[in-house]
Amino acid sequence: MTTWRAHAKAMLDRVLARGVRVSPGWRAAFLAVPRHVFVPRFYQDAGGRLDGVVDAADPRWMWEVYADLPLVTRRRRVPLPGGGDGYVATSSSSQPTVIAVMLGLLGAEPGMSVLEIGTGTGYHAALLCHRLGEGQVTSIDLDPELVDEARARLAAIDYRPELRSGDGSAGVADRAPFDRIVVTCAVDDFPPAWIAQLTLGGRLVAPLVEGGALTVLTKTAPDRLEGRVDEECAFFMPLRSTLDADRTERHIWRQAVPEHAGTPPGVPVEALGDLDFRLWLSLTVRHVQFAHEPGTPPLPVGRGDEPVDPEQVRAAWEAFVAAGRPDRTHYGVTVTPTGGWIWLDERKWALPL
Ligand SMILES: C[S@@+](CC[C@H](N)C(=O)[O-])C[C@H]1O[C@@H](n2cnc3c(N)ncnc32)[C@H](O)[C@@H]1O
């Protein structure tokens, strides 16, 4: 029988085979932390429906837990834009490859303190505990049940980081300052508390709700973060704000994609598979969302009440080509407590997205 350690080794090998650079310290963490303890069950994502449960009783469970996949662990029933009901994911264990990329960008070293926004299953927090020591790790999730479960799982492998339940937008003031902040849900803005709670010179890594952009920001002044978008993509579920329910609903609902009519006319298939165009399109045609059908590139579609005009997509593609098909590493990000923006040469998009 294959032991979990052999599975963990195979999972790390898959991450490395994708070309992700993982330092020896983080390799040791991936080999030492049993992911199956943190994912005792997950929802099957076939066709995005999330309607099957896979747990220890299922022979696929152990294999899939270590297959370098994102695994949805919490779901919510919502009305779908095209009618009827369906599930959207509200928590998951992120894909190990994406975790490895984010840990690499975070550059957290032993002795540093880290705040994680989005505890989820607790797996990422466990990796941080292994490398940095449990006393250096603080993690917060909006969902108190998830926090309780994560606390029990972490304790089962002898880690006791500081876990909190609440809106991570406020950070965790009584544990600040942090040398590093890692956000494991997608954001449309950077709350002032994160700026305030980061040490000067400290680093924040966060995915954006648009285009899978993974931002890496440094605190360059007491009231300023400056950074860039990384070459790697990271698609995360949105941060749910307790202060702005409408904004949260908009982002959650965007995950439930309506029926669509196929490729917009005049838009080359090449455009749809281009992740840099997807970021450009998301920033320039603001209500765009993407439908994923197995075997086809993601298709830009609108919200149920606001379809995307194919003409806008075609015009955006032409503008993207005319601008020299800028890749995502050309985007910069500037954040201050009173506002921020994403920029690309002379173009600027204000936050929140
Ligand atoms: C992709 S999951 C995090 C995965 C986690 N890091 C792990 O290793 O399992 C995103 C998490 O963000 C949490 N979340 C969403 N909005 C939040 C908020 N405002 N504050 C804190 N956590 C939030 C969700 O409840 C969810 O558990």
PDBQT file of the ligand as one rigid body, heavy atoms in Angstrom, charges set to zero:
ROOT
HETATM    1  C1  LIG A 401      -9.003  29.225  -1.242  1.00  0.00    +0.000 C 
HETATM    2  S1  LIG A 401      -9.613  29.205   0.383  1.00  0.00    +0.000 S 
HETATM    3  C2  LIG A 401      -8.136  29.269   1.372  1.00  0.00    +0.000 C 
HETATM    4  C3  LIG A 401      -7.295  28.047   1.317  1.00  0.00    +0.000 C 
HETATM    5  C4  LIG A 401      -6.419  27.863   2.532  1.00  0.00    +0.000 C 
HETATM    6  N1  LIG A 401      -5.339  28.804   2.568  1.00  0.00    +0.000 N 
HETATM    7  C5  LIG A 401      -5.947  26.430   2.635  1.00  0.00    +0.000 C 
HETATM    8  O1  LIG A 401      -4.747  26.183   2.701  1.00  0.00    +0.000 OA
HETATM    9  O2  LIG A 401      -6.803  25.543   2.689  1.00  0.00    +0.000 OA
HETATM   10  C6  LIG A 401     -10.217  30.871   0.603  1.00  0.00    +0.000 C 
HETATM   11  C7  LIG A 401     -10.680  31.126   2.007  1.00  0.00    +0.000 C 
HETATM   12  O3  LIG A 401     -10.860  32.525   2.180  1.00  0.00    +0.000 OA
HETATM   13  C8  LIG A 401     -11.868  32.667   3.166  1.00  0.00    +0.000 C 
HETATM   14  N2  LIG A 401     -12.361  34.049   3.152  1.00  0.00    +0.000 N 
HETATM   15  C9  LIG A 401     -13.210  34.632   2.283  1.00  0.00    +0.000 A 
HETATM   16  N3  LIG A 401     -13.440  35.899   2.645  1.00  0.00    +0.000 NA
HETATM   17  C10 LIG A 401     -12.698  36.131   3.755  1.00  0.00    +0.000 A 
HETATM   18  C11 LIG A 401     -12.508  37.254   4.608  1.00  0.00    +0.000 A 
HETATM   19  N4  LIG A 401     -13.135  38.413   4.388  1.00  0.00    +0.000 N 
HETATM   20  N5  LIG A 401     -11.678  37.132   5.666  1.00  0.00    +0.000 NA
HETATM   21  C12 LIG A 401     -11.032  35.959   5.905  1.00  0.00    +0.000 A 
HETATM   22  N6  LIG A 401     -11.192  34.865   5.142  1.00  0.00    +0.000 NA
HETATM   23  C13 LIG A 401     -12.006  34.945   4.083  1.00  0.00    +0.000 A 
HETATM   24  C14 LIG A 401     -12.889  31.626   2.767  1.00  0.00    +0.000 C 
HETATM   25  O4  LIG A 401     -13.756  31.326   3.839  1.00  0.00    +0.000 OA
HETATM   26  C15 LIG A 401     -11.999  30.471   2.349  1.00  0.00    +0.000 C 
HETATM   27  O5  LIG A 401     -11.830  29.562   3.391  1.00  0.00    +0.000 OA
ENDROOT
TORSDOF 0
